[in-house]
Amino acid sequence: MSYEIKNQKKIDLNKVKLDIEISNNYLKKYIGKAYKNISQKANIPGFRKGKIPYQIIDAKFGKQYVLNEAASLSISELYPDIIMESNLKPIDYPKIKINQLAEDLSLGFEVELELEPEIELPGYNGIKVTVLSTDVSDQELERQINNIRNNFASLEPVEDDRPISKGDYVTLDFDGEIEGKAFEGGSAEDYLLEVGSNTLFAEFENSLIGMKRGIKKNVILILPENIENKDLEGKQANFSIFIKEIKKKVLPEINEEFLKNLGDYKDADDFKDSIKKRLIEQKESFKKEKIIEEIFNHIVDNIKSNIPNVMVTGRIKQINEEIDEGLKKQKINRDNYLKAINITEDKLNEEIRERALREVKEYLIFKALEKAEKKNIEPSEDEIKKEKDNIISRYKKEEDIKKIREFFENPEGEKTLIQTIKRRKIIDLLINSAQVTEEKNTGSGDKEEIWTPDEDKTGAEKKAKRLWTPGSK
């Protein structure tokens, strides 16, 4: 064998030392490579790079220099195998100390490694969580159905002489002046506006309420602070407004014609029942997400173990690389990005650090939970097969199915699959152990989004799926 781990011992809480020996035959193989490397890099008068005799290299640099180069090459080549055999997870570069190095002896050295810490979990069973009820009120159902009807609404002219009211759609011409001069964005023709939508600005849109078709009006308004052109903020503008047309939004009736655009529904009651069912599923998803979020907040806030800074800084580097890669694809430089999201570099760095720390903590929490709940989360062969079949069933093309099957057949694919099942089981264990109190949903919030096909996973399941792990993005 090319190497042997002679000894492995713990020297600190998260540090171990390995005593390793590399065979002399293996070292000798790299002595030749060391001479070639030095020959290609060295500048020795009278000799071309790559053509320097070994004797000249020995005379110029010394035999020990060559042996050190050979040792470095040998260790670099074997290090991944050594780590795999030792079943350790280092989080930083190793510290290496050579104890024995000679041309006719084995290479002896020590490797000191800092490992992923095994954090001490606080109590995580029976955590009290308050969530909104998953009941769907009549008002919520009606609001959701109206949201859908709104997507198929038509604009129809209002009754003759009916004045503009909030929610109407008006076609208008307007000309704005500041101190007798036109300004950018202050004029338009045949402009379609939903009154009250704040597409322009509130005072302008409010001034239209009560006007009628064919009427012209002059208004004096103060331009708002959030106007795009900052030079115009707070200035007084004179607007001449002419109303050409007033329309109202008309929602379609829930009839056979309307339902055939949405799917295979028998009648209006069938449609309403389907929407209610999906809203309940969505609320169940939000409920699970809230429970797992609160449990993780509790664990994160009560961790006593120190989090290695090297893991956090490593994740910070990854996040920055991800941001830069995304900006490069969109051809946006970092300064313009910061302006667009209205944030300083220091504030962005602070947010990235907070995110990195949270993600490292969550990763270590999952690792600790996997160990603590090992007996409860180990998947059976039947569960693994079911998971494989479920994933494969999502693919239609034979080429894609073949690729995913091949992935599952290799050790890495099998490991990924098992890890996914374990994390989902952990999520279920945490949710089932929580003490959940439901609060009645008053239904007074903003409009809720309708369920869509890509939301077939609960937020909690998505969390387990998107969990950052070292080496991933």
Protein Blocks (a to p, Z undefined) as FASTA:
>chain_A
ZZdcfbdcdfbfkbccddddddfklmmmmmmmmmmmmmmmpccehiaehiacfklmmmmn
opklmmmmmmmmmmmmmmmmmmmmnopacfbdcddddfbdcfkbccdddddddddddddd
ddfehiacddddfbdcfklmmmmmmmmmmmmcccddddehiacdehiacdddddddeehi
acehiacehiacdehklmmbmklmmmmgopaehiacdddddddfkbmblmlgoiacdddd
ddfbdcddddddddfklmmmnoccfblmlmmmmmmmmmmmmmmmmmmmmmmmmmmmmmmm
mpmbdcdfklmmmmmmmmmmmmmmmmmmnopafklmmmmnopafklmmmmmmmmmmmmmm
mmmmmmmmmmmmmmmmmccfklmmmmmmmmmmmpmblklmmmmmmmmmpmklmmmmmmmm
mmmmmmmmmmmmpccdddddehlaccdddddfklmbcfklmmmmmoccehiZZ
